[in-house]
Amino acid sequence: MGKSSRDKGLRRERAIVDIHVKCGLRAERVPLSGAVRYRGNGADVDLYVRGAAPVKAEVKARGEGDGFKTLERWLGGNDALFLWRDRAAPFVVLPLHVWLEIAGRSVRCAEPGAVGGQTP
């Protein structure tokens, strides 16, 4: 990986952390993007939206959106896209605003007053 690609990845990881922090959610970038398996974690970002155990997240960025455009088309104007391959566990694609709403509700429900002093 070239320096410009590595730098772009770092910028995107930091931006994801920033967005969550600005929304009142605890988030941390994993050192070296998880390459050293910090605390046993190989992810890019830890998002604390369900108590002490973080949601481990990968961050991918593509200039032209190769591979992303089909997902965006399938999602359309919906809030979530479930992808389910035969003999595999399904996974979910969410727009960022939907994820932040769900994560914010999760934190408020788990820890009343934790996000901006608000209670459910």
PAMI-719103 format. One record per residue: x, y, z of N, C-alpha, C in turn. Coordinates in Angstrom, 3 decimals. Example, Ala and Ser with C-alpha at 12.3 -4.5 7.8 and 13.67 -1.06 7.14 Angstrom:
2
+----------+----------+----------+----------+----------+----------+----------+----------+----------+
!       nx !       ny !       nz !      cax !      cay !      caz !       cx !       cy !       cz !
+----------+----------+----------+----------+----------+----------+----------+----------+----------+
!   13.190 !   -5.690 !    7.800 !   12.300 !   -4.500 !    7.800 !   13.200 !   -3.300 !    7.800 !
!   12.850 !   -2.250 !    7.080 !   13.670 !   -1.060 !    7.140 !   12.900 !    0.030 !    7.870 !
+----------+----------+----------+----------+----------+----------+----------+----------+----------+
***
This chain:
120
+----------+----------+----------+----------+----------+----------+----------+----------+----------+
!       nx !       ny !       nz !      cax !      cay !      caz !       cx !       cy !       cz !
+----------+----------+----------+----------+----------+----------+----------+----------+----------+
!    0.851 !   -1.175 !    0.000 !    0.000 !    0.000 !    0.000 !    0.894 !    1.234 !    0.000 !
!    0.567 !    2.179 !   -0.852 !    1.327 !    3.418 !   -0.942 !    0.986 !    4.387 !    0.169 !
!    1.858 !    5.380 !    0.346 !    1.660 !    6.363 !    1.405 !    0.346 !    7.122 !    1.241 !
!   -0.011 !    7.492 !    0.023 !   -1.251 !    8.266 !   -0.160 !   -2.478 !    7.414 !    0.202 !
!   -2.459 !    6.128 !   -0.143 !   -3.578 !    5.248 !    0.220 !   -3.661 !    5.066 !    1.730 !
!   -2.502 !    4.892 !    2.362 !   -2.467 !    4.722 !    3.814 !   -2.975 !    5.996 !    4.500 !
!   -2.517 !    7.158 !    4.017 !   -2.956 !    8.422 !    4.598 !   -4.461 !    8.630 !    4.427 !
!   -4.983 !    8.261 !    3.263 !   -6.423 !    8.387 !    3.016 !   -7.192 !    7.514 !    4.002 !
!   -6.728 !    6.293 !    4.206 !   -7.378 !    5.394 !    5.158 !   -7.375 !    5.965 !    6.567 !
!   -6.247 !    6.521 !    6.976 !   -6.158 !    7.137 !    8.305 !   -7.133 !    8.300 !    8.440 !
!   -7.219 !    9.136 !    7.396 !   -8.157 !   10.273 !    7.431 !   -9.594 !    9.780 !    7.585 !
!   -9.949 !    8.742 !    6.848 !  -11.325 !    8.228 !    6.916 !  -11.609 !    7.601 !    8.285 !
!  -10.649 !    6.862 !    8.834 !  -10.833 !    6.274 !   10.163 !  -11.026 !    7.369 !   11.207 !
!  -10.182 !    8.397 !   11.145 !  -10.302 !    9.507 !   12.092 !  -11.631 !   10.233 !   11.922 !
!  -12.089 !   10.379 !   10.691 !  -13.370 !   11.043 !   10.435 !  -14.526 !   10.251 !   11.043 !
!  -14.491 !    8.929 !   10.908 !  -15.543 !    8.089 !   11.502 !  -15.551 !    8.260 !   13.023 !
!  -14.380 !    8.262 !   13.642 !  -14.287 !    8.486 !   15.087 !  -14.843 !    9.861 !   15.422 !
!  -14.438 !   10.899 !   14.701 !  -14.906 !   12.265 !   14.939 !  -16.425 !   12.383 !   14.864 !
!  -17.006 !   11.794 !   13.849 !  -18.464 !   11.854 !   13.677 !  -19.160 !   11.274 !   14.902 !
!  -18.682 !   10.130 !   15.369 !  -19.309 !    9.498 !   16.536 !  -19.121 !   10.336 !   17.797 !
!  -17.932 !   10.865 !   17.991 !  -17.659 !   11.681 !   19.171 !  -18.534 !   12.930 !   19.158 !
!  -18.679 !   13.576 !   18.005 !  -19.520 !   14.770 !   17.909 !  -20.981 !   14.458 !   18.186 !
!  -21.388 !   13.211 !   17.983 !  -22.764 !   12.792 !   18.277 !  -22.907 !   12.311 !   19.718 !
!  -21.823 !   12.433 !   20.500 !  -21.888 !   12.047 !   21.905 !  -21.608 !   10.583 !   22.155 !
!  -21.073 !    9.887 !   21.162 !  -20.776 !    8.472 !   21.307 !  -19.267 !    8.279 !   21.463 !
!  -18.885 !    7.360 !   22.312 !  -17.457 !    7.088 !   22.498 !  -16.947 !    6.239 !   21.336 !
!  -15.843 !    6.671 !   20.756 !  -15.236 !    5.958 !   19.634 !  -13.729 !    6.155 !   19.690 !
!  -12.994 !    5.132 !   19.273 !  -11.534 !    5.198 !   19.274 !  -10.998 !    4.521 !   18.023 !
!   -9.963 !    5.113 !   17.452 !   -9.252 !    4.478 !   16.355 !   -8.315 !    3.446 !   16.953 !
!   -8.306 !    2.240 !   16.404 !   -7.415 !    1.187 !   16.886 !   -6.012 !    1.495 !   16.349 !
!   -4.994 !    1.504 !   17.217 !   -3.640 !    1.815 !   16.752 !   -3.215 !    0.934 !   15.572 !
!   -2.581 !    1.561 !   14.599 !   -2.081 !    0.895 !   13.392 !   -3.179 !    0.141 !   12.644 !
!   -4.401 !    0.653 !   12.722 !   -5.557 !    0.053 !   12.041 !   -5.705 !   -1.429 !   12.346 !
!   -5.381 !   -1.798 !   13.565 !   -5.562 !   -3.182 !   13.988 !   -4.477 !   -4.136 !   13.556 !
!   -3.457 !   -3.644 !   12.855 !   -2.414 !   -4.517 !   12.326 !   -1.644 !   -5.249 !   13.417 !
!   -1.522 !   -4.641 !   14.596 !   -0.798 !   -5.289 !   15.681 !   -1.744 !   -6.008 !   16.644 !
!   -3.024 !   -6.087 !   16.276 !   -4.045 !   -6.764 !   17.073 !   -4.068 !   -6.215 !   18.501 !
!   -4.099 !   -4.883 !   18.597 !   -4.170 !   -4.170 !   19.879 !   -5.348 !   -4.686 !   20.692 !
!   -5.098 !   -5.121 !   21.918 !   -6.126 !   -5.708 !   22.790 !   -6.857 !   -6.852 !   22.087 !
!   -6.162 !   -7.564 !   21.210 !   -6.774 !   -8.680 !   20.495 !   -7.713 !   -8.258 !   19.391 !
!   -7.628 !   -7.003 !   18.991 !   -8.579 !   -6.426 !   18.045 !   -7.887 !   -6.123 !   16.718 !
!   -8.415 !   -6.666 !   15.625 !   -7.862 !   -6.403 !   14.305 !   -8.683 !   -5.412 !   13.498 !
!   -9.631 !   -4.727 !   14.144 !  -10.493 !   -3.770 !   13.448 !   -9.800 !   -2.420 !   13.306 !
!  -10.451 !   -1.496 !   12.603 !   -9.925 !   -0.138 !   12.421 !  -10.388 !    0.803 !   13.536 !
!  -11.645 !    0.627 !   13.961 !  -12.267 !    1.564 !   14.900 !  -13.086 !    0.775 !   15.915 !
!  -13.025 !    1.210 !   17.176 !  -13.888 !    0.662 !   18.228 !  -14.979 !    1.684 !   18.517 !
!  -16.236 !    1.223 !   18.519 !  -17.387 !    2.079 !   18.800 !  -18.075 !    1.539 !   20.046 !
!  -18.157 !    2.360 !   21.074 !  -18.728 !    1.916 !   22.349 !  -20.200 !    2.320 !   22.405 !
!  -21.048 !    1.448 !   21.893 !  -22.481 !    1.735 !   21.830 !  -23.309 !    0.681 !   22.552 !
!  -22.638 !   -0.244 !   23.222 !  -23.384 !   -1.289 !   23.928 !  -22.689 !   -1.698 !   25.218 !
!  -22.256 !   -0.729 !   25.987 !  -21.588 !   -1.020 !   27.244 !  -20.083 !   -1.082 !   27.073 !
!  -19.447 !   -1.929 !   27.878 !  -17.986 !   -1.975 !   27.912 !  -17.355 !   -2.601 !   26.673 !
!  -18.029 !   -3.555 !   26.046 !  -17.467 !   -4.226 !   24.867 !  -17.734 !   -3.386 !   23.621 !
!  -16.680 !   -3.050 !   22.875 !  -16.899 !   -2.200 !   21.693 !  -17.464 !   -2.969 !   20.510 !
!  -18.155 !   -2.247 !   19.657 !  -18.500 !   -2.753 !   18.336 !  -17.251 !   -2.505 !   17.502 !
!  -16.699 !   -3.552 !   16.926 !  -15.465 !   -3.438 !   16.146 !  -15.835 !   -3.162 !   14.701 !
!  -15.268 !   -2.104 !   14.135 !  -15.664 !   -1.674 !   12.797 !  -14.470 !   -1.584 !   11.850 !
!  -14.695 !   -1.960 !   10.614 !  -13.732 !   -1.771 !    9.531 !  -14.144 !   -0.521 !    8.771 !
!  -13.181 !    0.185 !    8.221 !  -13.456 !    1.365 !    7.409 !  -12.815 !    1.133 !    6.046 !
!  -13.610 !    1.222 !    4.996 !  -13.113 !    1.062 !    3.633 !  -13.434 !    2.326 !    2.852 !
!  -12.487 !    2.781 !    2.069 !  -12.687 !    3.974 !    1.243 !  -12.227 !    3.662 !   -0.174 !
!  -13.021 !    4.058 !   -1.152 !  -12.677 !    3.864 !   -2.556 !  -12.987 !    5.141 !   -3.310 !
!  -12.059 !    5.593 !   -4.113 !  -12.222 !    6.832 !   -4.864 !  -13.441 !    6.827 !   -5.761 !
!  -13.598 !    5.796 !   -6.545 !  -14.723 !    5.707 !   -7.478 !  -15.889 !    4.904 !   -6.911 !
!  -15.713 !    4.379 !   -5.700 !  -16.790 !    3.619 !   -5.078 !  -16.963 !    2.231 !   -5.657 !
!  -15.892 !    1.676 !   -6.238 !  -15.986 !    0.323 !   -6.796 !  -16.516 !   -0.634 !   -5.737 !
!  -17.551 !   -1.356 !   -6.086 !  -18.174 !   -2.294 !   -5.165 !  -19.247 !   -1.661 !   -4.297 !
!  -19.199 !   -0.343 !   -4.097 !  -20.178 !    0.330 !   -3.252 !  -21.427 !    0.727 !   -4.025 !
!  -21.277 !    1.013 !   -5.292 !  -22.394 !    1.534 !   -6.084 !  -23.557 !    0.553 !   -6.154 !
!  -23.252 !   -0.728 !   -6.275 !  -24.317 !   -1.735 !   -6.305 !  -25.059 !   -1.759 !   -4.978 !
!  -24.328 !   -1.698 !   -3.876 !  -24.973 !   -1.673 !   -2.562 !  -25.860 !   -0.450 !   -2.424 !
!  -25.380 !    0.708 !   -2.877 !  -26.179 !    1.930 !   -2.810 !  -27.447 !    1.811 !   -3.646 !
!  -27.328 !    1.198 !   -4.813 !  -28.494 !    1.024 !   -5.685 !  -29.508 !    0.093 !   -5.028 !
!  -29.027 !   -1.009 !   -4.442 !  -29.919 !   -1.953 !   -3.780 !  -30.597 !   -1.321 !   -2.565 !
!  -29.862 !   -0.510 !   -1.821 !  -30.420 !    0.157 !   -0.649 !  -31.507 !    1.137 !   -1.058 !
!  -31.266 !    1.849 !   -2.149 !  -32.259 !    2.816 !   -2.628 !  -32.585 !    3.831 !   -1.550 !
!  -33.864 !    4.090 !   -1.346 !  -34.299 !    5.046 !   -0.330 !  -34.644 !    4.388 !    0.989 !
!  -34.248 !    3.145 !    1.175 !  -34.574 !    2.416 !    2.406 !  -33.577 !    2.722 !    3.515 !
!  -33.930 !    2.316 !    4.732 !  -33.073 !    2.558 !    5.888 !  -32.021 !    1.475 !    6.093 !
!  -32.240 !    0.290 !    5.562 !  -31.295 !   -0.815 !    5.784 !  -31.346 !   -1.778 !    4.610 !
!  -30.226 !   -2.439 !    4.397 !  -30.101 !   -3.462 !    3.365 !  -29.553 !   -4.717 !    4.029 !
!  -30.314 !   -5.813 !    3.992 !  -29.850 !   -7.089 !    4.534 !  -29.286 !   -7.918 !    3.396 !
!  -28.079 !   -8.413 !    3.580 !  -27.413 !   -9.247 !    2.586 !  -27.267 !  -10.648 !    3.177 !
!  -27.791 !  -11.629 !    2.453 !  -27.818 !  -12.990 !    2.999 !  -27.406 !  -13.977 !    1.923 !
!  -26.227 !  -14.509 !    2.086 !  -25.679 !  -15.509 !    1.170 !  -26.027 !  -16.895 !    1.700 !
!  -26.263 !  -17.855 !    0.811 !  -26.563 !  -19.225 !    1.234 !  -25.480 !  -19.748 !    2.168 !
!  -25.907 !  -20.425 !    3.202 !  -25.015 !  -21.053 !    4.182 !  -24.049 !  -20.073 !    4.846 !
!  -24.506 !  -18.846 !    5.041 !  -23.702 !  -17.833 !    5.719 !  -24.631 !  -16.934 !    6.537 !
!  -24.071 !  -16.304 !    7.541 !  -24.862 !  -15.389 !    8.367 !  -25.140 !  -14.103 !    7.579 !
!  -26.348 !  -13.566 !    7.711 !  -26.663 !  -12.315 !    7.016 !  -25.930 !  -11.137 !    7.657 !
!  -25.763 !  -10.076 !    6.897 !  -25.243 !   -8.847 !    7.464 !  -26.052 !   -7.686 !    6.936 !
!  -25.836 !   -6.506 !    7.543 !  -26.686 !   -5.346 !    7.297 !  -25.842 !   -4.162 !    6.855 !
!  -26.328 !   -3.449 !    5.850 !  -25.720 !   -2.197 !    5.396 !  -26.688 !   -1.081 !    5.791 !
!  -26.150 !   -0.065 !    6.473 !  -26.963 !    1.061 !    6.929 !  -26.334 !    2.380 !    6.498 !
!  -27.137 !    3.355 !    6.100 !  -26.589 !    4.699 !    5.908 !  -26.109 !    5.224 !    7.265 !
!  -25.122 !    6.099 !    7.259 !  -24.536 !    6.593 !    8.499 !  -25.574 !    7.214 !    9.426 !
!  -26.507 !    7.998 !    8.885 !  -27.480 !    8.658 !    9.760 !  -28.371 !    7.647 !   10.491 !
!  -28.677 !    6.530 !    9.852 !  -29.486 !    5.489 !   10.494 !  -28.665 !    4.818 !   11.598 !
!  -27.402 !    4.502 !   11.283 !  -26.521 !    3.892 !   12.283 !  -26.395 !    4.802 !   13.508 !
!  -26.163 !    6.103 !   13.300 !  -25.989 !    7.018 !   14.423 !  -27.249 !    7.101 !   15.279 !
!  -28.404 !    7.064 !   14.642 !  -29.663 !    7.082 !   15.400 !  -29.787 !    5.825 !   16.254 !
!  -29.529 !    4.670 !   15.670 !  -29.618 !    3.402 !   16.402 !  -28.575 !    3.352 !   17.522 !
!  -27.344 !    3.738 !   17.210 !  -26.280 !    3.708 !   18.210 !  -26.579 !    4.667 !   19.358 !
!  -27.068 !    5.849 !   19.029 !  -27.408 !    6.816 !   20.069 !  -28.504 !    6.315 !   20.979 !
!  -29.506 !    5.678 !   20.430 !  -30.585 !    5.101 !   21.239 !  -30.048 !    3.976 !   22.118 !
!  -29.158 !    3.173 !   21.581 !  -28.584 !    2.056 !   22.323 !  -27.823 !    2.543 !   23.543 !
!  -27.022 !    3.582 !   23.370 !  -26.252 !    4.123 !   24.482 !  -27.178 !    4.717 !   25.523 !
!  -28.172 !    5.470 !   25.079 !  -29.106 !    6.089 !   26.032 !  -29.875 !    5.034 !   26.804 !
!  -30.234 !    3.933 !   26.143 !  -30.977 !    2.884 !   26.838 !  -30.085 !    2.132 !   27.811 !
!  -28.824 !    1.896 !   27.423 !  -27.910 !    1.140 !   28.273 !  -27.400 !    1.988 !   29.434 !
!  -27.177 !    3.281 !   29.196 !  -26.611 !    4.165 !   30.211 !  -27.402 !    5.463 !   30.221 !
!  -28.503 !    5.532 !   30.984 !  -29.302 !    6.746 !   30.986 !  -28.462 !    7.975 !   31.300 !
!  -28.651 !    9.016 !   30.475 !  -27.934 !   10.260 !   30.669 !  -26.536 !   10.273 !   30.082 !
!  -26.099 !    9.181 !   29.453 !  -24.727 !    9.105 !   28.952 !  -24.502 !    9.963 !   27.720 !
!  -25.530 !   10.186 !   26.918 !  -25.364 !   10.960 !   25.682 !  -25.990 !   12.331 !   25.890 !
!  -25.147 !   13.320 !   26.049 !  -25.633 !   14.691 !   26.171 !  -26.540 !   14.930 !   27.362 !
!  -26.452 !   14.060 !   28.380 !  -27.275 !   14.231 !   29.563 !  -28.735 !   13.906 !   29.352 !
!  -29.076 !   13.319 !   28.223 !  -30.463 !   13.015 !   27.917 !  -30.855 !   11.645 !   28.484 !
!  -32.077 !   11.533 !   28.870 !  -32.609 !   10.242 !   29.295 !  -33.634 !    9.794 !   28.278 !
!  -33.871 !    8.508 !   28.192 !  -34.829 !    8.011 !   27.178 !  -36.216 !    8.559 !   27.342 !
+----------+----------+----------+----------+----------+----------+----------+----------+----------+
***
